């Protein structure tokens, strides 16, 4: 079972995000109050598995890699482009796995490396809702979701 470990936002891009009690996901926009929220963007929300963070370095705080949602049990091997991630009422479509990293971004300078280019999961918000720690995450094959 996959769960939300932490929800994280920042007011600026290129810096670690700070954990918050809860976030509001807004359809076709992103997380309220987050610098990466942008209408019609294909990376409105980002996920990173806690195990990936611990494998990199075990004393990092949640949001260190600028991930919006730190998760447990949501590994890249079970996620594909077009997968649907459901957290409570929030529905996210996976649009990208990994990303091109900015040369010498602040996170890379701070930590020496970044795992988001290989391990980050990005998506668009199809249906908004509240997301907070300990919520269960359901992954649905995109085709199965649309055929319901």
N, C-alpha and C positions, 0 to 999 in steps of 0.2 A: 504494500500500500504506500502510495506517495502522499506526502503532506507538506504544507507550508511551514518552514522553520522561522523565517523572518521576512518582513516586508520593509523595503528600503527606498528612500527617495533622496534627491539632492536638488538644490536650487541652481546648480551650475553643471555643465557638461565637463567630462574629463577628470572628475574627482570622485573619490569614494562616496557612496551613498550612506545615509544615516538610517538606522532602524527606527521605525515608527510603530505605534500600536496597531494601526490599521490603515488601509488605503482604499480610495474609491477609484475603481476602473471605469473609464468613460468610453463608451462605444466610439470606435474610429478616431480615438484621440490618444489615450494613454492613461497614466495615473495622475490624478489631480495633485498639483503641486510639484510634479517632477519636471526637471529640465528637459528630459527626452520626450515629453508628451508633445505631440505634433499631429495635427489633423492630416489624414491620408498618408502618414508615414508607414513604411512596412516594418518598422522596428519600434512599435509603441510600448512594448513591455519586454523585459528580459528575465530569463530564468538561469540559475546556476545551481548545480547540485552541491550540497554541503560536503559530500564525500570528496568531490573534486577539489574543493577548497582545502580540506584537511590533508589530502594527498600532496598538495602544493606546499602548504605551510600550515601548521596546526595552531598558530596563535593569532590568526587574523579575525577581525570582527566581521559580522555580517555586513554586506554591502561594499566590502573592500575592493571588489572588482567591478563596482558600479552596477551590479545586478539589482534589479527591482525586487525579484522574488527569490530568496534562498530556499531551496527545497531539499527534501530527503526522499530518495527512492525514484527520482525522475532522471534516469540516465539517457544519454544520447542514443544508446542502442535500441531504446524502445520508442524513440521519437523520430518522426520523418516529416519532411515538408508536407504540409497539408493536414498533419495531425491536429486534432482538436483537444485542447486542454480546458477542462471544466473545473472551476473552483467555486463552490457554492452556486450562485446564479451567474457568475462571470464566465464567459466563453471566449477563448482565445484560439485563433488559428495560427499554427506555426508557419512562419514565412521564411525563416533563415536559421541555419545551424552554423555557428561560428561566424566570424566577421573579419574584415580587413582591419587590422589594428593601425591606429595612427602612429607614425614614427615617433618614438620617444614620448608617448603620451604621459601625463602626470602619474597615472597608475603604474605604468611600466617603470618610470623613474623611481617611484616610491618603493615598489616591491622587487624590482629587478627583472620582472617578467610578467606576463599576463596570460591567463588561461581562457579568457573570453573568445579569442580568435578561433580556438578549437572546440571549446566545451560550452560556450554560451548558446542559449536557445532564445530566439526572438520571435515575436508574433504581433498580430493585430487583434484588437479587441472587437469581437463581433457582438457581444452583449455585455454591458457594464454591470457592476455590482461591487459589493464590499469584499475585500480580501484581508484576512488577518492570520496570524500564526495559528498553527494546529488545525487548520482547515484541510480536509481531504481533497486530493487532486485526482481527477479521473481523466485518463487519456483515452480518446476515441479515435479510431481510424477515420480520416476525413470522409471517405466514401460511406462508411457506416453511419456517420453523423447525419449526412445529408439525405440518406435513405430512410431515416426514422419516420 
